[in-house]
């Protein structure tokens, strides 16, 4: 590899004095030594004895290839932090380089402060090495237990979105984000480069992307490492960055290049911010970035078994393996470890020499101790208006129509307004803020863009707090970075397309689960989703927009992390929204429609209902304290409407039929109490649903989920669930429920089929209801809209219109 850099951005040489260079290279060697030790060693941490198999782990796990580059970056970030007294966090995209981040936080002292059993001495080194990728120890990635981390990096692609999310509304924060060249091939990363079109230097911090090119993934070359220097530079200039190249393999030359480049880059960032903060925002700046091209497995074995290792894919994980069967490999490992000359780095007790330790920043300036990477330390409660003031007046159930999410948007508008001074609340949505009826927020803020804005744009401004980009990945990543650094937010999305971030949701849920087990991690604001434009009101878009399966995905996660709410109307949605914004360390999923729907509960009733999560609606029931003949249950706004319409049909034509109506707003209430803290006890479940009466359950999503949540319940064998059956098309709203057998007619037929006491009249009723389904089909094919008796249905308007 040869030293080269762009002529247009060439830094001067010799930014470091000979003494600085010597010390920084020694510090880098120390980090590399500790990284190799973590991957390989059980004992003999300072190599005071000849290395033998007894000192080596039986199972070798970890990733060496990216680690020396990460260590190189860390020592140089330490330098600029001390030089300029900077507030910096380090987001590590190649999170599999975990040993490097553990090594550096250990060297700076933050690791031992958080883990007092890992002392800065020989015994501490032994524990540090042993615990890595070892049963009862720590993971191999930059996990929640790694000081300074907000990005696990197990699944690649999210680091830059996290970094920008962290920088929003943090004007004194610099987020250094290392992007691996393998990670750069992911779709999520490809779109996240455009985050610079949303960063405002007046109010936000800065992000310094560092693209780390080392040439290979596990077994093959990376795309960006194999394009020309000119093409690579043009690519990132096209993204709107000024790229600075640091390339080579000679440590001394690379240290000088990196130091000089960082000096230029930091000066440019400060110039951009100073100008914007003095003169105001005028035009989107061209932010600097660094492209670091260094060998994969740098400073590791060059050849093993006659095959090249350093600078190849063979350095990716464990460069020297099969040590038990090959004594020569033990000798190679020993030679590799000794090449770092630990005796020149640590004293006889295993402590880093003082002249090297002084290179690290102090206190909270250490990247492993920066409070922004443990966001709960900085979290402040939102100032929330009283959600009751936004209540829809409901004099009687079902007589008033409203768009639930439009009312929610009015509440969120005032949340935004009340927290303007703190600047700690943003909304995120892939171009769906207005579509999902949150229009009211534009009374107090705009869509954010620091790109070109023209006169006909609607509510677009460089200081807007609504983050819209047509990438669910980007919205999710921004929000996660924003939450992890101590702020609050809400993510609105079409229900069918939230699946795009299934895997990102997984990673955040895993992060929260692990963070719960780490005493020093402080609780953060919950990740809140609104899923609207849902399956039952996508009749105009059709089958491609119809999928309620995200709920199934969510409930796979641990009960201490996930919550799922399906409020049936606007007042319950307000209550749920307030609760979610006050919660901590959860992922809250709210599913609510945006179309005009009947409103069922006044605010006082809604608050009680949401507090319980599940309950009997007395006004829709007629069992009057006795055992019902049938239980009608619903979960979701449209299923509730259809189930109540079915109840009305049944009560008119079978007046002696005793019906109990139950609505579920907190889905997890259906689980047994031993499986979820919101779950009902078996006794309470039996009291509500009975032990032996038929249950007709109308559900928003896939029916199998309800069976999965309730399979242990006493009366599960009597549970019949209607829900989405993967039938959809462009059709009328009511026809969508008919296609999936969730309509009022099918639900009424289900009751008739399961209550033998209805007698001979049941046969006539059932035949008539089937006839109504035929009438519906004929009507929509002739007129293109639903029958008037469907469109104009009201709960309290007298007869249902279904005369038998």
N, C-alpha and C positions, 0 to 999 in steps of 0.2 A: 504494500500500500504506500502511496506517495502522498506527501503533504501538498494540499492544494486548497484554494478558497477563491470565492468570487472576487474578481478585481473590483467590482463596484462596492463591495462591502468588506474589503480586506482590512483587518485590524493590524495595528503595528505590532511588532515583536517586542519581546522582553518587557512585558508588563510587570513581571515579578523580579525582585532582587534575587541574587543567588541564594541567600539564606531563606527567603520566602519559598523559593522553588524547592529547596532541599526539604524544608519542613512539610510543605503540602504534599510532596511526593511520598514522604515517609508516612504521613497521615493516611494517604490513599493506600499505601502498602498495608498499614495496620487494618484498615477496613477490609481489604481483600483477604488478608490472613484470617480474620475473624469469620469471613463469609465461607471460606473453604473449610475452616474448622467446624462450622455448624453442619455442613453437608456430610463431613466424614468422621469426625472424632467423637469418641465416648470418653476418652481419658488422654492424659499426657498433653494438656492443652498448650504448653509452652515448649514442647519437644525437648524436655530436659533429659529424656531417655530415648534410645533408638526406637523408632516407630515399629510396632508389631501389630499383628491382627487383633490382639486383645484391646488395643487402643482404638479400634475402628468399628463403626456401627455395622451390625449384621445386615441391615437393609439400608441402602444408600438412596436417599430421596432428596430432591431439590433441583434447582436450575442455576447453573453457573454462568451460562453464556451471556446473559444480559447484565449480570451482577457487577462486574468490574466497571462497566460504563456508568451504572447507577451510582456506584461509589465515587467515581470520578466527578460526576455532576454534583454530588452532595458536598464534597470538600470544597468545590468552587462556589457553591451557593453559600456555604459557611463564610467564605472570605468576603463576599459582597454584603452579607448581612452585617458582619462586624465593621466593614469599611464605611458603610452608609447608615448604620443603625436601622436596617430594614425589618419590616414585619413580613415574614415569608412563610408560606406553607408549601410543602412539596407533595404534589399528586403524582403517584407512580403508576403509569399505565401498565408497564410490564410487571404486574404485581407478583408474578412468579419469581421475581428477583428478591423475594422476601429476606434472604439472609443478609443482603446489603443494607436494607433499611433497619433491620434489627442491629446489625453491626454498628452502623453510624449513630443510632440513638443510644446504644451502649457506650460508645466512645465519648459522646457529648454528655453523658451522665443522666439523661432523662429516663432511660430504661431502668436503671437501678433505683431511681426515685420512685417509680411506679411499681417495681418488682424488687422489694428490698432483699429478697433471698438471692438475687443475682448481683452479687457484690462485684466491685471493681478490683478483683484480685484473682489469684490463680484458681481458688475454689469456685469463684463466681464465673470465671471463664469456662471451667469444666461444666458447670450447670448450664451456662449459655449454649455450649456446644451440644450437650446431651439432649436438651429439651427440643431441639429443632427437628421437626418431622419425626417425632418419637412418641410412642403411646404415653398419654398423660402430659404431653408437652405442648408445643405450639405448632400451628399449621406452617406450611412452607411458603404461603403467600403473605402479602401485606394486609393482614386481616385486622379486624377491629382491635385485637390485642396489641397491635403494633403501634407504639406511640407516634403521633403525627399523621396517622393515616385517615383519609376519608374515602379511599378507593381501594377495594380489595384486589381488583385486577385478576381475579380467577377467571372470569369471563372477560375477554378483551373488548374494548370499543368505547368505554364510557368515560375515560379519564378526562378528556378535554371538556365535555359537557359538564362534568362535575366541577372542573376547575373554574369555568366561567360562572356557574351557579354560585360558587364560593365567592367570586370577585364582585358579583352584583351587590351594590349597596355597602361595600366594604372599601371605602376610598383610600385607606392607608395600607391595604393588603396587596402584596404581590404573590400570585399563585404561579409557582414554577410547575409546569406539567410535562412530564416525560412521556412521550408517545413512542412506543415500540414500532418498528417497521412492519412487524407482523400485525400488530393491532391496527396499523394504518390501512390495512386491507379490508377492515370491517365496514359495513354500511353505516353503522352508528357513528364511527369516527369520521367517515367521509363527509357526512353532513355537518358534523360539529365544528369543522374548520370555519364555517360561516358564522359562528358565534361572535366574531369580531364586528359584525354588522349590528350588534345589539349592546355593545359595551360603550358606556358613556364615560369619558375620562373626568367629567365634572364630579360625578357622584359615585362612580364605581372604582374598584381597584383595577389592577392590571393582571393580565395572564401572559406568562412567557412560555409559549410552547417550545419544547426541545424535542425535535424528532431525532430519535436515536436509531441510526442506520447501522446495523451490524450484519446485515446481509442475508440472514437465514431464519427460517422458522424451525420446527422440529427436524424436518428432513429435506426441506427444499428452499430455494431462494425466495426472497421477498420481492414484490413488484417494484417498490420504490428504490430498492438497492440496485436494480438492474436497468434503470433508465439513465439517460445521460445527465451529466451535471447541469447542462443548459436546460434540458427539459424539466428537471426537478426544480430548478430555480424559477422557471417560468410558471410552473404549476402553482407554487406558493405565492408568487407575485400575483397570479390570477386570483387566488383566494383573498388577496388584499394585505398580505404580509410583506415585510422586508426580511428576506432570509439571510442569515449570516452563517457561513460554513466553517466548521472546525473539523478538519479531516487529517487523519494520519495514524501512525502506530508507535511513533517514538515518544515515550512518556514526557521527556523534558520539553520537546517542541510542542506537544499537545497541551501541556500545562500553560505554557506561555500563550499559546493561541486562545485557549479557553478563557484565561484571565483577561486578556486584552479584549476579547469579544464581549465578555460580560460587562466590562467597563463601558464599552460603547453602547451596549443594549440598555443598561440601566440609565445611562445619561439620556438616551433617546426617550425612554419611558417617562423619566422625570420631566423632560422638556415638553412632551405631549400633555402631561397632566398639569404642569405649571401654566402652560399657555391657556388650556381650557378653563382652569379654575380662576385665572385672572381675567380672561377676556370672554369667557362663555363658550359654549359649544358652537362651532361653525360648520365644520365638515369632518366626516369620518376620518380619523387618522389611520395611517398605515403603520400598524404595530409591528415591532420587530419579533423575530423568532430565530431560533438556532437550529441548524442541522448538524448534528454530531455524528460523524462517520468514524467509527472505531471498530477494531476487530472483535468478533464474537469470541467470548472466552479470553479476552485480553489478559495477558500476563500468566495465562495457564499453560499447561503442557502443549508444546508445539507438535509433537509427534508421539503417538501411542500405537504400538504394534505395527510400526511402519506406515501408519496412515496419518495424514495431517489432521490436527485437531483445532488449534487456535486459528480463528478466522474461518472456521467451517461449521456446518450444521452439527458436527460431532461434539462440539463444545456446548450444545444447548442445555443439556441436563447434567449428567454426571460424566465428566470426560474420562475418568479412570475408573473402570468398574471391574467386577469379577475378581476382587482382590484375594478372596479365599482360595481361588484356584490358580492364582498366578502371582507368585512371590515378586516377580519383576514389577508388577503394578504397585505393590507396596513401596518398593524403592522409588518408583516414579512419583508417587504421592508424597513421600518424604522429601524428595528433592524439590518438588513443587512448593510445599509448605516452607521449606528452608530458604527458598529463593526470596522470601519476603523479609528475612532476617529479623525475626521477632525479638531477638536479643537486643536489637538496636531501637526497638519501639516500646517495649515494656520493661519495667524494672524487674528485679528478681522475685518480687511478690506478685507479679502479673498486672501491675497498674500501668496505664499509659503514661509515658514520660511527661513531666509537666510542660516542657517546651513544645510538645505536640498537643497536649490537652488544651493549651491556651488558644489554639486555632479555632476552637469551637466557640460559638456565641454563648452568652450567659442567660440564665433565667428563662423568661418567656420568649426570648429571641431565638432560643434553640427550636429547630423545626419539630423536634419530638415533644416539645413542651408548649408549643404555640396554642393558646386557648381556642383559636379558630378551628383547629382540627379536633377539638372536643367540644362541639358547639353548644352542648347543654350548659357549659360554664358561662356562656354569653347570652343564653336565651332569656328573653323578657316576655312576660305574658302579653298577649294582644289586648288592646282596649276594645271591648266588644259592646255594641249597643244592645239594648234589651230586645231580643228577637220577638218578644210578644207584641211589640209595637208595630210589627209588620203583618200581624195576623189578618187573615181573611175572615170576615164576619160570616158565620155559618148559623143562621137562625134555626135551621132544621137540616138534618143530613141530606145531602144530595140535591139541594135546591139551587145552589150557587156553583157556577163553573169558574175555573181559574187555571192559569198556566203556572204550575208549581215552581218551575225553575226560574220563571220571570220574577216571582216574588222573592225567591232565594237571591237572585241577582241584586235586588234592592237592598237586602240585608248586607250582601258582600260589598256593595257600593259604599255603605257607611262604615263597614270595617276598614275598607281602604282609606276612607276620609279620616277616620279617627286615629289612624296609625301613620299619618303622613309625616309627622315629626320624627318618629322612630325609623321610618323607611324600612320596615321589617316584614312587609307583607306584599306578595305578588301573586298574580293569577297566571296560569300557564295553560295554553290550549292550542292545538294545531288548526288554527283558522276557524274555530268553532265557538268562540265566545258569544257572538251575536246569534249564531244558529241555535245554540243551546239556551238562548233567552237571558243571557247575563248582560244585556244591553245597558242596563242602568249604570254599570261601573264606568261607562264612558261619560257620565255626568261629572266625574271627578278625576279621571285619568284617561290616558290614550294607549293605543298600541305602541310598543317600543320599537323604534328603528333608528339606527344612526347612519343608515344608508340614505340615498337620495329620496327626498319627500317632495311630491308635486301637489299642486293646488287641489286637485280633485280627490286626493286621498281622504279617507274618512277616519278621523280620530287616530292619526299616526303622528307621533312626535318623538324626539330623541330622549325625552324624559318620561315617556309613558311607562306604566307599571303592569301592563298586560302583555305578556310574552307570547306572541303567536309566531309559530313557524310550522310549516306543513310537514312536520316530522315528530311523530310521537316519541321517538328515541330522544330527540333533542329536548323536548318539553320535560320528559321524565328525568333526564340527566341533569338539566338545569335545576329542576325542583329539588332533586336529591342533594345536589351540591349546596343549594340554598338552605335546606333544612339541616344538613349535617354541620353547617357552620353557624347554626343558632338562630335561624329565622323561621317564618311561617309562610305557607302557601296552599294553593288549591289547584287541582288539575282537572279541567273539563275536557271530555272526549266523547265521541260517538262510541256507543257500547261495542259495536262489532269490531272496531278498529283498535280498541285498547289491547287486543291480543298482540299487536305489534311489539308491545313492551312486556310480554309475558316473562321473558327471561330477565329483564331489568327488574321487574317486580320481585322475581325470585331472589335476585342478588340482594336487593334492599331488605327483603324479609329475613334473609339469612344473616345479614349484617345486624339487624335489630335483635334477632334471637341471640346471637353471640355477644352483642354489646350488653344485653341484660345480665350476662354472667361475669362481666368485667366491672369490678367495683368503682374504678376511677372514671369509667365512661358515664357521663351525666345524661339524663333523659333529654331527648330532642322533641320538637314538635312533630306531630303525626303527619304521615303522608296521606293526604285526603284526595280521593277521586270522586268526581261527579260523572257518572255514566248516563248520558241522556241520548236523545235521538235513538231510543232503544228499539228492541226487536219488534214490539207490538205497534209501533208508530213509525215504521219504515216502509209503509205500504207504497209510498211514491217512489222510493229508490229501489225497492225490490230485494231479491234474495241475497245479493252481495252484501247488503247492509244489515243483515239479520243474523245475529249470533249472540246469545246471552251466556256463552260458555265461560266467560272470564270468572264468573262466580265460582264455578266448579274448580277452576285453577286456584283461586284464592284460598278456598277452604282446605286445600291440601296442607297449608302451612300451619305452624304451631299456634295453639290457641292463645298464647300470650301475646301474639303479634297481630292477628287479623280480626277485623270486624266487618260485617256486611249488613247494610241497612237498605230496606225497600219501603220507604215511607209512601203511604197510599194517597196523600194529598199535600197541599202547600203548608198547612200548619204543622204537620208532622215533619215535613222536610225542614222547616225552620228550626224546630227543636233539635233534630238530628244534626243539622249543620252547626249550631251553636255548641253542641256537645263535642263534635269532632274537632272544632277549632280549639277547644280547651284541653283536648286529650294529649297525651305524650307517648311516644315510642310505639304507636300503632300504625297499621295501614288500614285506613277506613275507606270502604268502598260503598258509595251511595248510588243507588239506581233510581232515577226518577224521570218521569216524562215531561216533555216541554209543551205538549198540546193541551188545549182546554179540556179539562176533565171535571167531573163532579167533585165537590168538596164535602167531606164526611164529618169532620170533627171540628168543634170550636177549639180555641187555643187551650183552654183549661183541660179539656178532654185529651187533646193531642199531647200535652206535656205528660199527663199521667200515663197515657198509652205508651209513649216512647220510653218513659222510665221503666215500665214493666217489660217492654220489648215484645209482648204478646198479650192478648186479652180477648175477652168476650165483648162483643158489641151488643149491649142489651137491647138497643133500639132496633136492631136487625134480627133479634132472636125472639122466640116465643115459648121457650121451654120453661120459663118462669120458676126456676128453682127445682125443677124435677128432671129426671133423666131424659134427654132428648131422644127422638127416634133416629136422628141423623145429625152429624156435625158437618157444617159447611165451613171450610177454612180457606183463607186467601193470603197471598204474599206477593205484593207488587201492585201498582196502581191499576193497570188494565185488568189483571185477574180479579182484583177486588170489585171493580165495576161489574164484570161479567158474573161473578159469584153472587153479588147482591141482586142483580137482575134475575138470576135463577131463583134466589130465595123468594123474590116477589112473585114470580110465576107460581111457585109451589104453594106459597101461603094463600094465594087467591083461589087456587083450584083444589087444594087439599088443606082446608082450614084446620083440621084436627091434627095435622102433621106437626110434631114438635121439632123445631129446628134450633140448633145453637150455632151462632155465627162467630167465628174466631178470626181475627186478623193478626198477622205476624209482621212486625216492622223490623225486628232484630232477628235475622235469619239464624244466628247462632243459638238463640233460645231453644231451638228444636233439638240441639245436641244434648246428651246427658250432662248433668252438672259435673260429673267426674272428668269429662272431656273438654269442657269449655266453661270459663267462669260465668258466662252469661246463660248457660244452659239451665233448663228446668230440671228439678229433681224428678225422679220417676213418679213420686207421689203427686206432685203438682201437675205433671203431664197427664196422669191418669184422671185427675179431677177435671181438667179442662177438656180432654179429648175422649173421656170415658174409657172403660176397659173393654167394651164389647160392642159399641155402636159403630155403624159405618161412618167413615170420614171421607168426604169428597173435598180434595185439596186442589185449589186452583193456584198454580205457581208461575212466576214470571219466567223461569228458566227451564232447563231440562228436567223432566220428572224424576229421573234416577237420582238426582242430588237429594231430593227430599227423602227418598227411601234410604239413601246412604246415611243421612243424618239421624234417621229415626228407627233404624232396623232393630235396635235393642228394646224398643218400647213395647209395652204390654200389648197394645192394640194395633201393632204394625200390620197384622194380617188383614185388618179391616180398612187399611189406608189405601185409597185410590187417588192417584195424583194425575191431574191434567196439566200440561205445560207445553213448551215448544218441542215440536217433533220434527224439526228440520224441514218443514214445509213452508215455502215462501215464494212470493212473486210480487209484481207490481199489480196491486188490486186495491179494494176499498179497505178502510180500517177494520170494519167488522168482519170482512171476509178473511182477513189475516187470522183472527181467532178461530173462525170456522174451519179454516184449512188445517188447524192444529187441534181441533176438537176441544178448544178451551172456551167456546162461546156458551152463553146462557142456556141454549137449547140442549147442547150435549151435557152440560152440568146437571140440568134438571132431569134429563133421561138417566144419568148415572144414579141419581137419588131414587128414581122410580125403580130402577133395576135392583137396588140394594135394600129397599124397605118393603118386605113382603106384606106388611099390614095395610098397604094402600089398596089392596083388593082389586076388584074388577075394573074400577074406574081408571086404574093405572094403565091398562092396555089402551084405552081410548086416548088418554093424555099423551102417552108415548107416541102413538100413531100421529096425533096432531102436531106434536113437536117436530117429528121427522118431516111432516109436511111443511112446517115453517122453514126448515132448512132448504127445502126445494123452492119455496117461494122466494127466499133470499137469493138463491142462485139465479133464478129467472129474473129477478128485479135488477140486480147489479149488471147482468149481461145486457139488459134492455136500456137502463138509464145511466149506468156508469157511476152510481152512488148508492149508499145504503138506504134501506127502506126508511120511511119517515118514522115508523114506530121504534126504530133503532136510533136514528139521529136525535129524536126528540124525547127519548126516554128520560124519566125522572123517577127518583125513588119514592117521592111522596105525592105523585100526581094522580093518585087514584089507581085505576086499573093498569096493568102492565101493557095492555093492548093485545095480550095473547088470550083470546077467548076460545075456550074448548067447547 
